[in-house]
Amino acid sequence: MTSSATTSPAPAASRPAALADPGYQAFLILRIGFTVAPILFGLDKFANLLVDWPGYLAPWIDGIVPGSAQAAMYAVGVIEIVAGVVVALVPRFGGWLVAGWLAGIIVDLLTIPGYYDIALRDFGLLLGAVALARLAVRYRGERGQ
């Protein structure tokens, strides 16, 4: 009869092995990045320290959302903070959530002349968020999943 101790590796022994896996390293980098960045950008929607965020809201969107563009940015900030927390807790879902959110941002930016370069950058981020979601399926159950 074998004991469970001999059939499953100890967490301390498996962690270094997991950290040596380049795929797992990529997963951790994306998970940390897509946790921290949305939370920081979400918080900045309330302070406008990095940029004047209401300027990134397309006029047609500003026309359909209630309140001012700044009020819309407050809502956007809350959504981004929640998205970052979801990535931290459940990256296999949070990656898709962030990718969907970025798709919406891209649509917004493509309707504002002069913001196409930012839309292209956000498309690259969207691809990273999709990669995170896919890697999270592979590494589900590994530390913190």
Contacts in CASP RR format, 6 or more apart in sequence:
PFRMAT RR
TARGET T0000
AUTHOR 0000-0000-0000
METHOD contacts of the structure
MODEL  1
MTSSATTSPAPAASRPAALADPGYQAFLILRIGFTVAPILFGLDKFANLL
VDWPGYLAPWIDGIVPGSAQAAMYAVGVIEIVAGVVVALVPRFGGWLVAG
WLAGIIVDLLTIPGYYDIALRDFGLLLGAVALARLAVRYRGERGQ
9 17 0 8 1.000
11 143 0 8 1.000
15 143 0 8 1.000
18 24 0 8 1.000
18 139 0 8 1.000
18 142 0 8 1.000
18 143 0 8 1.000
19 25 0 8 1.000
19 28 0 8 1.000
23 135 0 8 1.000
23 138 0 8 1.000
23 139 0 8 1.000
24 139 0 8 1.000
24 142 0 8 1.000
26 131 0 8 1.000
26 135 0 8 1.000
27 91 0 8 1.000
27 132 0 8 1.000
27 135 0 8 1.000
27 136 0 8 1.000
27 138 0 8 1.000
27 139 0 8 1.000
30 91 0 8 1.000
30 128 0 8 1.000
30 129 0 8 1.000
30 131 0 8 1.000
30 132 0 8 1.000
30 135 0 8 1.000
31 87 0 8 1.000
31 88 0 8 1.000
31 91 0 8 1.000
31 132 0 8 1.000
31 136 0 8 1.000
34 84 0 8 1.000
34 87 0 8 1.000
34 91 0 8 1.000
34 94 0 8 1.000
34 95 0 8 1.000
34 98 0 8 1.000
34 128 0 8 1.000
34 129 0 8 1.000
34 132 0 8 1.000
35 84 0 8 1.000
35 85 0 8 1.000
35 87 0 8 1.000
35 88 0 8 1.000
36 84 0 8 1.000
38 80 0 8 1.000
38 81 0 8 1.000
38 83 0 8 1.000
38 84 0 8 1.000
38 87 0 8 1.000
38 98 0 8 1.000
39 80 0 8 1.000
39 81 0 8 1.000
39 84 0 8 1.000
39 85 0 8 1.000
41 50 0 8 1.000
41 77 0 8 1.000
41 80 0 8 1.000
42 76 0 8 1.000
42 77 0 8 1.000
42 78 0 8 1.000
42 80 0 8 1.000
42 81 0 8 1.000
43 77 0 8 1.000
43 81 0 8 1.000
44 50 0 8 1.000
44 51 0 8 1.000
44 53 0 8 1.000
45 53 0 8 1.000
45 73 0 8 1.000
45 74 0 8 1.000
45 76 0 8 1.000
45 77 0 8 1.000
45 80 0 8 1.000
46 74 0 8 1.000
46 77 0 8 1.000
48 54 0 8 1.000
53 70 0 8 1.000
53 73 0 8 1.000
53 76 0 8 1.000
54 62 0 8 1.000
54 68 0 8 1.000
54 69 0 8 1.000
54 70 0 8 1.000
54 72 0 8 1.000
54 73 0 8 1.000
55 69 0 8 1.000
56 108 0 8 1.000
56 109 0 8 1.000
56 112 0 8 1.000
56 115 0 8 1.000
56 118 0 8 1.000
57 69 0 8 1.000
57 72 0 8 1.000
57 73 0 8 1.000
57 108 0 8 1.000
58 108 0 8 1.000
58 109 0 8 1.000
58 111 0 8 1.000
58 112 0 8 1.000
59 112 0 8 1.000
60 111 0 8 1.000
61 72 0 8 1.000
61 108 0 8 1.000
62 69 0 8 1.000
62 72 0 8 1.000
65 71 0 8 1.000
65 72 0 8 1.000
65 75 0 8 1.000
79 101 0 8 1.000
80 101 0 8 1.000
83 94 0 8 1.000
83 97 0 8 1.000
83 98 0 8 1.000
83 101 0 8 1.000
84 94 0 8 1.000
84 98 0 8 1.000
86 93 0 8 1.000
86 94 0 8 1.000
86 97 0 8 1.000
87 94 0 8 1.000
87 95 0 8 1.000
87 97 0 8 1.000
87 98 0 8 1.000
87 132 0 8 1.000
91 132 0 8 1.000
91 133 0 8 1.000
91 136 0 8 1.000
91 145 0 8 1.000
92 133 0 8 1.000
92 136 0 8 1.000
92 137 0 8 1.000
92 140 0 8 1.000
92 145 0 8 1.000
93 133 0 8 1.000
94 129 0 8 1.000
94 132 0 8 1.000
94 133 0 8 1.000
94 136 0 8 1.000
95 129 0 8 1.000
95 130 0 8 1.000
95 132 0 8 1.000
95 133 0 8 1.000
95 136 0 8 1.000
96 129 0 8 1.000
96 130 0 8 1.000
96 133 0 8 1.000
98 129 0 8 1.000
98 132 0 8 1.000
99 126 0 8 1.000
99 128 0 8 1.000
99 129 0 8 1.000
99 130 0 8 1.000
99 133 0 8 1.000
100 126 0 8 1.000
100 129 0 8 1.000
102 122 0 8 1.000
102 123 0 8 1.000
102 125 0 8 1.000
102 126 0 8 1.000
102 129 0 8 1.000
103 126 0 8 1.000
105 119 0 8 1.000
105 122 0 8 1.000
106 119 0 8 1.000
106 122 0 8 1.000
106 123 0 8 1.000
106 126 0 8 1.000
109 115 0 8 1.000
109 116 0 8 1.000
109 118 0 8 1.000
109 119 0 8 1.000
109 122 0 8 1.000
110 116 0 8 1.000
110 119 0 8 1.000
136 145 0 8 1.000
139 145 0 8 1.000
END
